[in-house]
Amino acid sequence: MKNHNGMRPHDIVVLLKIISLGDNWLNKDLAESLFISTSEISESLNRSRIAKLISPDKKKVFRSALMRFIENGLSFVFPLIPEPWQGGFQLPILHQL
């Protein structure tokens, strides 16, 4: 079993894409539609399985767990730090750690 080295931002996108596609999808379909490699899809699904956001067979997203993660955990896993105000009418730019 691989170690869980933390979620990546696109893992959430992969899970949401699976929900949008329903039951009929393949790794290659996800890869093509999200413009990422099939190996990265596979790694993403493994991270999500270890985090218990998808079933062990990697076919069913645990929607309630994903929603709890998005609502309560996302800001802890992917914190954003606002940059100082630049003046003018620009909005502050948020950067990930």
N, C-alpha and C positions, 0 to 999 in steps of 0.2 A: 504494500500500500504506500502511495506517495504521501509525503508530508504536505501539510496545508501551510503554505507560505503567505496566506492572506488573500483576500478577495482583490480583484482588479475592477476598475470602473466598468469595463465592457462586460463583465460577468452579469451585471444587472440587465444590461441591454440584451444579452443572449437569452436570459430567462424570460424577459418580457416578450421577445420575439417568438419563443416557443409557445407562450400563452396565446399570442395572436395567431399562430399557425394552426393551433389545435393539435389533433392526434397524428396527423400525417406529415411528418418531416424527417429529414435525414441530416446528418452532420454537414454534408456537402451543400444542402439547400440553405442551411443557416450561414455557412461560410460565404456562399455566393451573395446572399441577400444582405449580409452585414459587411461584406468586403474585408473579411479576415480569413486566415488560413484554416483548413480543416483541423490541423493539429492544435491550433489555438482554441478552436471550438471544443475539441476533446479535453484540453487542459481546463478550460472554463467549466465544463460540465463536471469534471473531477473535483474542482474547488467547490462548486455548488453542492455536490453530493456530500463532501466532507462537512460542509457547513449546514447540512440538512435542509437545504432549500429545494432539492430535487430528489426524487425517489432513487433507491439504489440501482435500478435498471436505467436511470437517467432519461426516463420518458415522461414523467409526470412532475410538474412544478408544484411544490407545496405553496399554494397561493397565500394562505394566511401567514405562513412563516415569512414569505417574501415581503408581504405587506408590512408585517411587524418590523422586519429588517429595514425596509425603506423608510418607514415612519420614525423608528427609534434608533437605529444603528448606523445609518448611512453617514450622518454627520460626524460620528466618532471614528469610523473606518476611513473616510475620505474628508478630513477637515480642510476647510478653506480659510485662508488668512487674507483679509482685505489689505490692499496696498494703501499707502498714504494718499490723501486727496491730491489730485494733480491740478486743480483749479479749472476755471472755465465751466463749460457745460458738460464735461465728460463725466460719465459714471465711473465710480471706482472699479478697478479690475480685480477680480478675485483669482488668486493662484492657489493651486493645490500644493501641499507640503511636499 
